[in-house]
Amino acid sequence: MGTHRILKIDKSGSVKTIAGTGQMGSKLEALNKPAALLVHEGNLWIADLNNHQIKVLSID
C-alpha cells in the first residue's frame, strides 16, 4: 500500500511494476494506497483506497 504500486514477481524472482508510479497521485496511471486486488478474466481490478476509485487494467 505504502509504495503506491502493484508489483508482479515471476517464478524466477524478477520484480516488475505493473501499476502505479511509486508516488501517490490521482491521475489514471497513479495510485494512492492500493488496498485490494482481484484478477478476473484477464483483468486486474484495483481498489485505490485514498482515491476512492476502482481501477481496471488488462493483464493479458
C-alpha positions as CSV (number, residue, x, y, z in Angstrom):
1,M,0.0,0.0,0.0
2,G,2.7,2.5,1.0
3,T,4.6,2.2,-2.2
4,H,1.6,3.2,-4.3
5,R,2.4,0.4,-6.8
6,I,1.3,-3.1,-7.8
7,L,4.3,-5.4,-8.3
8,K,4.5,-8.7,-10.3
9,I,7.0,-11.3,-9.2
10,D,7.6,-14.1,-11.6
11,K,8.8,-17.6,-10.8
12,S,12.4,-16.6,-11.3
13,G,12.1,-13.8,-8.7
14,S,12.1,-10.9,-11.2
15,V,10.1,-8.0,-9.9
16,K,8.2,-5.7,-12.3
17,T,5.9,-2.7,-11.6
18,I,2.6,-3.3,-13.4
19,A,0.6,-0.4,-12.0
20,G,1.4,2.8,-10.2
21,T,4.3,5.2,-10.3
22,G,5.7,4.8,-6.8
23,Q,4.4,8.3,-6.0
24,M,0.9,8.8,-4.6
25,G,-1.4,10.6,-7.1
26,S,-4.9,10.7,-8.6
27,K,-4.1,10.6,-12.3
28,L,-5.0,7.5,-14.3
29,E,-1.5,5.9,-14.0
30,A,-1.0,6.8,-10.3
31,L,-2.3,5.0,-7.2
32,N,-2.9,6.3,-3.7
33,K,-2.8,3.3,-1.3
34,P,-3.9,0.4,-3.4
35,A,-5.8,-1.8,-0.8
36,A,-7.2,-4.8,-2.6
37,L,-6.7,-6.7,-5.9
38,L,-8.8,-9.1,-7.9
39,V,-7.8,-10.9,-11.1
40,H,-10.7,-11.9,-13.2
41,E,-10.9,-12.9,-16.9
42,G,-7.6,-11.2,-17.9
43,N,-8.2,-8.0,-15.9
44,L,-6.6,-6.7,-12.7
45,W,-9.1,-4.8,-10.5
46,I,-7.5,-2.5,-8.0
47,A,-9.3,-0.8,-5.1
48,D,-7.4,2.5,-4.9
49,L,-8.3,3.4,-1.3
50,N,-7.4,7.1,-0.9
51,N,-8.6,8.0,-4.4
52,H,-11.9,6.3,-3.8
53,Q,-11.7,4.6,-7.1
54,I,-11.7,1.1,-8.7
55,K,-9.2,0.9,-11.5
56,V,-9.2,-2.0,-14.0
57,L,-6.1,-3.0,-16.1
58,S,-5.8,-5.6,-18.8
59,I,-3.1,-8.1,-17.8
60,D,-3.2,-10.3,-21.0
